[in-house]
Amino acid sequence: MKKLLLITFLLSAFTKIELNAQNFDPTALDLETCIEIALENNLTLQRSQTNLGIAEANLIENRGQRIPTFSTGASTGYRWGRSINPVTNLFENNRIGNVNLFSNSNFTIFAGQQITNSIQQNKIDIEAAQYNVLSTENTITLNVINFFINVVFNSEQLKIAQNQLETTEAQLENTTRLVDAGSLPLANKLDIQAQYATNRLEVINAENTLRISKLNLAQALQIPFSDDFNVLIPELDAGNYSMLDKEVDEVFETALTIMPEIKSAELGVESAEVGVKLAQGGYFPTLGVGGSAFSNYIDQPNFAGVRDNFSTQIGNNFSYSGSFQLNIPILSNMRNRANVQRARLQKRLSQIQEVETYNQLRQDIETAYTNAYAARQSYQASLIRVASLEEAFRIAQQRFDAGAINFADYQLGQNNFFNAQADLITSKYTYIFRVKVLDFYLGNPIKL
């Protein structure tokens, strides 16, 4: 499967920045950049990639079983005391020096299809490992998007808190002038001062919440966090997003064909099936062929009292051998039976894992679908609520300035309006994210 479908969303949603993961500007990270950094630094992904490399190495090893082995070598040494002289074949008490040259080769002709099945299983395992890498990339990407959205959301929440503080500050200045002029009692000023202090605390809390969300994002990217760390805030209009016209079953059926975790689980069952055949191969005889060559040199004279030179002795002493090896398993201490039983149980575990993966995907899609539907309802209700409370607050502010209502009523209208704005921001980004998750499961090109 090609690179994550979510990358399309990233490319169209945010301003692009050309970046080297070791040379980035932490004050201006867009979502695409964040994901690139996370994918490069994430140790879980590196572990998945390493496991893929191990699977590839296993395939190289098992393919090599079809190639004859060949080794060659030499040895040299001395013997002292009573020993047989290899030249005269008599016992002597001389020091005897020798040089031995040898080579060996073996080739497996038949092994109950174990080599073929091992190679087939390795190929399946490599493909499964590739899908595991993609699945890990998916998980990392979704996590980074979630952390990024939290930063954007908390940035908006901070703006709302700051706007509320500015509104209260302006009201405090106006009330102070009226109190100083004797038009309003001092209690009005004290009430607004208390409200101003409350709003100031809310700004501080919002700043701390934003900082924590930035910290979480930086840690997800596995980079050092500093106060300079920041992201580019995209301009997203929730009105440009709409719920899909597909039911949960349709989304699920589509996801089954494209999600890498499903492919990996299916390949796990296929690999286990080959594993059973591999274990059953232990019941079959094995047939191999081997050959060897040998020669040596002895620093002793022959029967004629002449010491042959090195090359002459090596040539004269050269010998060859060849053999066929047939191994018929009759009793193996129940090893073959246990191997087959384990292989069948591993197949059963793989089938259970496959069902669990199917079920988890369905549950994730059902949850995402339900959340998206609920988020849409919440966002639409929040739009109406904000519009109504904004007008109510505008009227309350005019009446308070005119002295027609007390500060408690004014404060209630103000808090209701700004709380509604905060709820609207929450429902807006929740709705956008939920819709994008559904698009991801469908494999659609995600456009804004």
C-alpha positions as CSV (number, residue, x, y, z in Angstrom):
1,M,0.0,0.0,0.0
2,K,1.3,3.4,-0.8
3,K,2.2,6.1,1.7
4,L,-0.5,6.9,4.2
5,L,-3.7,8.3,2.7
6,L,-3.7,10.9,5.5
7,I,-0.7,12.6,3.9
8,T,-3.1,13.9,1.2
9,F,-5.0,15.6,4.0
10,L,-1.8,17.1,5.3
11,L,-0.7,18.3,1.9
12,S,-4.0,20.1,1.2
13,A,-4.7,21.3,4.7
14,F,-1.6,23.1,5.7
15,T,1.2,25.4,4.5
16,K,4.1,23.3,3.3
17,I,7.6,23.9,4.7
18,E,10.7,22.4,3.1
19,L,12.4,20.7,6.0
20,N,15.3,18.6,7.0
21,A,14.3,16.6,10.1
22,Q,17.6,17.6,11.7
23,N,17.2,21.2,10.7
24,F,13.7,22.5,11.4
25,D,12.3,25.7,12.8
26,P,10.5,24.8,16.1
27,T,8.6,28.1,15.9
28,A,6.8,27.3,12.7
29,L,5.8,23.6,12.4
30,D,2.9,22.6,10.2
31,L,1.2,19.3,10.6
32,E,3.0,17.7,7.6
33,T,6.3,18.6,9.1
34,C,5.3,17.3,12.5
35,I,4.4,13.9,11.0
36,E,7.7,13.8,9.0
37,I,9.6,14.4,12.2
38,A,7.6,11.8,14.2
39,L,8.0,9.1,11.5
40,E,11.8,9.7,11.5
41,N,12.3,9.7,15.2
42,N,9.8,7.2,16.5
43,L,11.5,4.2,18.0
44,T,8.4,1.9,17.6
45,L,8.6,2.5,13.9
46,Q,12.3,1.9,13.8
47,R,11.7,-1.4,15.7
48,S,9.1,-2.4,13.0
49,Q,11.5,-1.6,10.3
50,T,14.2,-3.6,12.0
51,N,11.9,-6.6,12.3
52,L,11.3,-6.3,8.5
53,G,15.1,-6.4,8.0
54,I,15.3,-9.5,10.2
55,A,12.6,-11.2,8.1
56,E,14.5,-10.4,4.9
57,A,17.7,-11.9,6.5
58,N,15.8,-15.1,7.3
59,L,14.7,-15.3,3.6
60,I,18.3,-15.0,2.5
61,E,19.4,-17.8,4.9
62,N,16.6,-20.2,3.8
63,R,17.2,-19.5,0.1
64,G,20.8,-20.5,0.8
65,Q,19.7,-24.0,1.8
66,R,19.2,-24.7,-1.9
67,I,22.9,-24.0,-2.6
68,P,25.6,-26.6,-1.9
69,T,27.9,-25.8,1.0
70,F,31.7,-25.7,0.4
71,S,34.5,-25.3,2.8
72,T,38.3,-25.6,2.5
73,G,41.2,-25.3,5.0
74,A,44.6,-26.4,6.1
75,S,46.3,-27.5,9.3
76,T,49.9,-28.0,10.3
77,G,51.6,-29.3,13.4
78,Y,54.2,-31.6,15.0
79,R,54.1,-34.9,17.0
80,W,56.7,-36.1,19.5
81,G,57.2,-39.4,21.1
82,R,56.2,-42.8,19.9
83,S,53.8,-42.5,17.0
84,I,53.2,-43.9,13.5
85,N,55.1,-42.4,10.7
86,P,52.5,-41.9,7.9
87,V,55.2,-42.4,5.3
88,T,56.6,-45.7,6.5
89,N,53.6,-46.7,8.6
90,L,56.0,-47.8,11.3
91,F,56.2,-46.7,15.0
92,E,59.0,-44.3,15.6
93,N,60.2,-41.9,18.3
94,N,60.9,-39.0,15.9
95,R,59.5,-35.6,15.8
96,I,57.1,-35.7,12.8
97,G,55.8,-32.5,11.2
98,N,52.8,-32.5,8.9
99,V,50.7,-30.2,6.7
100,N,47.1,-31.2,5.9
101,L,44.9,-29.8,3.1
102,F,41.2,-30.5,2.9
103,S,37.9,-29.4,1.4
104,N,34.3,-30.5,1.9
105,S,31.0,-29.9,0.1
106,N,27.4,-31.1,0.9
107,F,24.1,-30.6,-0.9
108,T,20.6,-31.4,0.2
109,I,18.6,-33.2,-2.5
110,F,15.3,-33.7,-0.7
111,A,14.1,-32.6,2.8
112,G,10.4,-33.2,2.8
113,Q,9.7,-29.8,1.2
114,Q,11.0,-28.1,4.3
115,I,13.3,-25.7,2.4
116,T,10.6,-24.8,-0.1
117,N,8.1,-24.2,2.7
118,S,10.6,-22.2,4.8
119,I,11.2,-19.9,1.8
120,Q,7.5,-19.5,1.2
121,Q,6.9,-18.7,4.8
122,N,9.7,-16.2,4.9
123,K,8.2,-14.4,1.9
124,I,4.8,-14.2,3.6
125,D,6.5,-12.9,6.8
126,I,8.3,-10.2,4.9
127,E,5.0,-9.0,3.4
128,A,3.4,-9.1,6.8
129,A,6.3,-7.1,8.3
130,Q,5.9,-4.5,5.5
131,Y,2.2,-4.1,6.4
132,N,3.2,-3.8,10.1
133,V,5.5,-0.9,9.2
134,L,2.6,0.8,7.4
135,S,0.3,0.1,10.3
136,T,2.8,1.6,12.7
137,E,3.0,4.7,10.5
138,N,-0.8,5.0,10.6
139,T,-0.8,4.9,14.4
140,I,1.9,7.5,14.6
141,T,0.2,9.8,12.1
142,L,-3.1,9.6,13.9
143,N,-1.5,10.3,17.2
144,V,0.4,13.3,15.9
145,I,-2.8,14.7,14.3
146,N,-4.6,14.3,17.6
147,F,-1.8,16.1,19.5
148,F,-1.6,18.8,16.8
149,I,-5.4,19.4,16.9
150,N,-5.1,19.7,20.7
151,V,-2.6,22.5,20.2
152,V,-4.8,24.3,17.7
153,F,-7.8,23.8,19.9
154,N,-6.1,25.2,23.0
155,S,-4.7,28.1,21.0
156,E,-8.3,29.0,20.1
157,Q,-9.4,28.6,23.7
158,L,-6.6,31.0,24.8
159,K,-7.9,33.5,22.3
160,I,-11.4,33.3,23.8
161,A,-10.1,33.7,27.3
162,Q,-8.0,36.7,26.2
163,N,-11.0,38.3,24.4
164,Q,-13.1,37.8,27.6
165,L,-10.3,39.5,29.6
166,E,-10.1,42.4,27.2
167,T,-13.9,42.8,27.3
168,T,-13.9,42.8,31.1
169,E,-10.9,45.2,31.1
170,A,-12.8,47.6,28.9
171,Q,-15.8,47.4,31.1
172,L,-13.7,48.0,34.2
173,E,-12.2,51.1,32.6
174,N,-15.7,52.4,31.7
175,T,-17.1,51.6,35.2
176,T,-14.1,53.2,36.9
177,R,-14.8,56.5,35.1
178,L,-18.5,56.4,36.1
179,V,-17.6,55.6,39.7
180,D,-15.1,58.4,39.8
181,A,-17.8,60.7,38.4
182,G,-20.2,59.6,41.0
183,S,-22.6,58.0,38.5
184,L,-22.2,54.5,39.9
185,P,-21.5,53.1,43.4
186,L,-18.1,51.8,44.3
187,A,-19.5,48.2,44.6
188,N,-19.9,48.1,40.8
189,K,-16.2,48.7,40.3
190,L,-15.3,46.1,43.0
191,D,-17.5,43.5,41.3
192,I,-15.9,44.1,37.9
193,Q,-12.4,44.0,39.5
194,A,-13.2,40.6,40.9
195,Q,-14.4,39.5,37.5
196,Y,-11.3,40.8,35.9
197,A,-9.1,38.8,38.3
198,T,-11.2,35.7,37.5
199,N,-10.7,36.3,33.8
200,R,-7.0,36.8,34.3
201,L,-6.8,33.5,36.0
202,E,-8.7,31.9,33.2
203,V,-6.1,33.3,30.7
204,I,-3.3,31.9,32.8
205,N,-5.0,28.5,33.0
206,A,-5.5,28.5,29.2
207,E,-1.8,29.4,28.7
208,N,-0.7,26.5,30.8
209,T,-3.1,24.1,29.1
210,L,-1.7,25.3,25.7
211,R,1.8,24.8,26.9
212,I,1.1,21.2,28.1
213,S,-0.5,20.4,24.7
214,K,2.6,21.7,23.0
215,L,4.7,19.6,25.3
216,N,2.7,16.5,24.4
217,L,3.2,17.2,20.7
218,A,6.9,17.8,21.1
219,Q,7.2,14.5,23.0
220,A,5.3,12.7,20.4
221,L,7.8,14.0,17.9
222,Q,10.6,13.0,20.3
223,I,12.3,16.3,20.1
224,P,13.5,18.6,22.9
225,F,10.7,21.0,24.1
226,S,11.3,24.7,24.6
227,D,9.1,27.8,25.0
228,D,9.9,28.6,21.3
229,F,8.1,25.4,20.1
230,N,5.0,26.4,18.2
231,V,2.8,25.3,15.3
232,L,1.2,27.0,12.3
233,I,-2.5,27.4,13.0
234,P,-4.5,26.5,9.9
235,E,-7.7,28.3,8.9
236,L,-10.3,25.6,8.9
237,D,-14.0,26.2,8.3
238,A,-16.2,23.4,9.6
239,G,-18.8,24.4,7.0
240,N,-16.6,22.8,4.4
241,Y,-16.9,19.4,6.0
242,S,-19.8,17.1,5.8
243,M,-20.7,13.6,7.1
244,L,-20.3,10.7,4.6
245,D,-23.3,9.3,2.9
246,K,-22.2,5.8,3.7
247,E,-23.3,3.5,6.5
248,V,-21.0,1.8,9.0
249,D,-21.0,-1.5,7.1
250,E,-20.0,0.2,3.9
251,V,-17.1,1.9,5.6
252,F,-16.0,-1.3,7.3
253,E,-16.1,-3.3,4.0
254,T,-13.9,-0.7,2.3
255,A,-11.5,-0.6,5.3
256,L,-11.1,-4.3,5.2
257,T,-9.5,-4.0,1.7
258,I,-7.0,-1.2,2.5
259,M,-6.0,-1.2,6.2
260,P,-2.5,-2.7,6.7
261,E,-3.3,-4.3,10.0
262,I,-6.0,-6.4,8.3
263,K,-3.5,-7.4,5.6
264,S,-0.9,-8.3,8.2
265,A,-3.4,-10.4,10.2
266,E,-4.5,-12.3,7.0
267,L,-0.9,-12.9,6.1
268,G,-0.2,-14.2,9.7
269,V,-2.8,-17.0,9.1
270,E,-1.3,-17.8,5.7
271,S,2.2,-18.0,7.2
272,A,0.9,-20.3,10.0
273,E,-0.6,-22.6,7.4
274,V,2.7,-22.9,5.7
275,G,4.3,-23.5,9.1
276,V,2.1,-26.6,9.6
277,K,3.4,-28.0,6.3
278,L,6.9,-27.1,7.3
279,A,6.6,-29.0,10.6
280,Q,5.0,-32.0,8.8
281,G,8.1,-32.2,6.6
282,G,10.0,-33.5,9.6
283,Y,8.3,-36.9,9.1
284,F,9.9,-37.3,5.6
285,P,13.3,-38.8,4.9
286,T,16.1,-36.5,3.8
287,L,18.6,-37.2,1.1
288,G,21.9,-35.4,0.6
289,V,25.1,-35.8,-1.3
290,G,28.6,-34.9,-0.1
291,G,32.1,-34.9,-1.3
292,S,35.5,-34.2,0.1
293,A,39.2,-33.9,-1.0
294,F,42.3,-34.4,1.2
295,S,46.1,-34.4,0.9
296,N,49.0,-34.0,3.2
297,Y,52.7,-33.4,3.5
298,I,55.1,-35.2,6.0
299,D,58.6,-34.0,6.7
300,Q,60.0,-37.6,6.9
301,P,61.9,-39.7,4.3
302,N,60.3,-42.6,2.5
303,F,61.5,-46.2,2.5
304,A,64.2,-45.3,0.1
305,G,65.5,-42.7,2.5
306,V,64.4,-39.9,0.2
307,R,62.4,-36.9,1.5
308,D,59.9,-35.9,-1.3
309,N,59.3,-32.1,-1.7
310,F,56.1,-30.4,-0.7
311,S,54.4,-30.3,-4.1
312,T,55.3,-33.9,-4.9
313,Q,53.9,-35.2,-1.6
314,I,50.7,-33.1,-2.0
315,G,50.1,-34.5,-5.5
316,N,50.9,-38.1,-4.5
317,N,48.7,-38.1,-1.4
318,F,45.7,-36.5,-3.0
319,S,42.5,-38.4,-2.3
320,Y,38.8,-37.9,-3.0
321,S,35.6,-39.2,-1.5
322,G,31.9,-39.0,-2.3
323,S,28.8,-40.1,-0.5
324,F,25.0,-40.1,-0.3
325,Q,23.3,-39.6,3.0
326,L,19.8,-40.9,3.6
327,N,18.2,-40.1,6.9
328,I,14.9,-41.8,7.7
329,P,13.1,-40.5,10.8
330,I,11.7,-43.5,12.7
331,L,11.8,-42.4,16.3
332,S,12.5,-38.7,17.2
333,N,11.6,-38.6,20.9
334,M,8.1,-37.2,19.8
335,R,9.9,-34.1,18.5
336,N,8.2,-34.1,15.1
337,R,4.8,-34.7,16.6
338,A,5.3,-31.9,19.1
339,N,6.4,-29.5,16.3
340,V,3.3,-30.3,14.2
341,Q,1.1,-29.7,17.2
342,R,2.7,-26.4,18.0
343,A,2.4,-25.3,14.4
344,R,-1.3,-26.1,14.4
345,L,-1.8,-24.2,17.6
346,Q,0.1,-21.3,16.2
347,K,-2.2,-21.4,13.2
348,R,-5.2,-21.2,15.6
349,L,-3.6,-18.3,17.4
350,S,-3.2,-16.5,14.1
351,Q,-6.8,-17.1,13.2
352,I,-7.9,-15.7,16.6
353,Q,-5.6,-12.7,16.0
354,E,-7.2,-12.2,12.6
355,V,-10.7,-12.2,14.1
356,E,-9.6,-9.8,16.9
357,T,-8.1,-7.4,14.3
358,Y,-11.4,-7.5,12.3
359,N,-13.4,-6.9,15.4
360,Q,-11.1,-4.0,16.5
361,L,-11.4,-2.4,13.2
362,R,-15.2,-2.6,13.2
363,Q,-15.3,-1.2,16.7
364,D,-13.0,1.6,15.7
365,I,-15.1,2.5,12.7
366,E,-18.4,2.3,14.7
367,T,-16.9,4.6,17.3
368,A,-15.5,7.0,14.7
369,Y,-18.9,7.0,12.9
370,T,-20.9,7.6,16.1
371,N,-18.5,10.3,17.3
372,A,-18.6,12.1,13.9
373,Y,-22.4,12.0,14.0
374,A,-22.5,13.3,17.6
375,A,-19.9,16.0,16.8
376,R,-22.0,17.2,13.9
377,Q,-25.1,17.5,16.0
378,S,-23.1,19.3,18.8
379,Y,-21.4,21.7,16.3
380,Q,-24.7,22.7,14.7
381,A,-26.3,23.2,18.1
382,S,-23.3,25.2,19.3
383,L,-23.6,27.6,16.3
384,I,-27.2,28.4,17.2
385,R,-26.3,28.8,20.9
386,V,-23.4,31.2,20.2
387,A,-25.5,33.3,17.9
388,S,-28.3,33.6,20.5
389,L,-26.0,34.3,23.4
390,E,-23.9,36.8,21.5
391,E,-27.0,38.9,20.8
392,A,-28.1,38.4,24.4
393,F,-24.8,39.6,25.7
394,R,-24.7,42.6,23.4
395,I,-28.1,43.7,24.8
396,A,-27.0,43.0,28.4
397,Q,-23.9,45.1,27.9
398,Q,-26.0,48.0,26.6
399,R,-28.4,47.7,29.5
400,F,-25.6,47.4,32.0
401,D,-24.0,50.6,30.6
402,A,-27.3,52.3,30.9
403,G,-27.7,51.1,34.5
404,A,-30.8,49.0,33.7
405,I,-29.4,45.7,35.1
406,N,-27.0,44.9,37.9
407,F,-23.5,43.5,37.5
408,A,-24.6,39.9,38.4
409,D,-26.9,39.8,35.4
410,Y,-24.3,41.3,33.1
411,Q,-21.7,38.8,34.3
412,L,-24.1,35.9,33.7
413,G,-24.6,37.0,30.1
414,Q,-20.9,37.5,29.6
415,N,-20.0,34.1,31.0
416,N,-22.7,32.3,29.1
417,F,-21.5,33.9,25.8
418,F,-17.8,33.1,26.3
419,N,-18.6,29.6,27.5
420,A,-20.7,29.0,24.4
421,Q,-17.8,30.2,22.3
422,A,-15.4,27.7,24.0
423,D,-17.9,24.9,23.4
424,L,-18.2,25.9,19.8
425,I,-14.4,25.6,19.3
426,T,-14.4,22.2,21.0
427,S,-17.2,20.9,18.8
428,K,-15.7,22.4,15.6
429,Y,-12.4,20.7,15.9
430,T,-13.9,17.5,17.2
431,Y,-16.2,17.4,14.2
432,I,-13.4,18.1,11.6
433,F,-11.2,15.5,13.1
434,R,-13.9,12.8,13.2
435,V,-14.9,13.4,9.6
436,K,-11.2,13.1,8.6
437,V,-10.9,9.8,10.4
438,L,-13.9,8.4,8.6
439,D,-12.3,9.5,5.3
440,F,-9.1,7.8,6.3
441,Y,-10.9,4.5,6.9
442,L,-12.5,4.8,3.5
443,G,-9.2,5.4,1.7
444,N,-10.6,8.5,0.0
445,P,-8.3,11.3,-1.1
446,I,-8.8,13.8,1.7
447,K,-9.4,17.3,0.5
448,L,-10.4,20.4,2.3
